Amino acid sequence: MNALPEREHLLSLLAPFLQGRAEEVSVRAEGIRLLAKTFRLPEREVMLALLRQDIWPLRFIRSKGGFRAEDIAQLMDLRILIAGCGGLGGQVAELLARTGAGRLTLCDPDVFEESNLNRQCFCTEKTLGRPKAEVCREGLLDIAPYMDIEACVTALDERNLPGFPHR
């Protein structure tokens, strides 16, 4: 895997995409995409490397103060399993995506039904009849396209949870 250059070189490469002061720098998504293309790395890996050099992706800058760059990097590096993508699971998945989670496994055996329209965040007229896990994945990738998300149209229970594949 190609490594990114040191902080000062990165800052010069990213100059047109930077915001903030020297000690509190953030980079717009276009700069992250440029680095990903230049160094042939996934965007998530670029974001991790930037955070580890205390260069914040602009999408996370409002979390600064509540989280350290290292905290966001740890969250981006975890694989989180979510059992159920309906009322609670869909909301949790969305909040994790907006907070900086990098990898999710979504499990839900159900499809969206009309009775879900008033309370489940990824349920729309267009998604009725579609598997919740797949729809949730698509919605999360619209929010955070750098994420690695696996959608499993299956129920988790005491029989399959211990051996459930975690990548």
Secondary structure by P-SEA (a helix, b strand, c coil): ccccccaaaaaaaacccccccccbbbbcaaaaaaaaaaacccaaaaaaaaaaacccccccccccccccaaaaaaaaabbbbbccccaaaaaaaaaaaaacccbbbbbbcccccccccccccccccccccccaaaaaaaaaaaaccccbbbbbccccccccccccccc
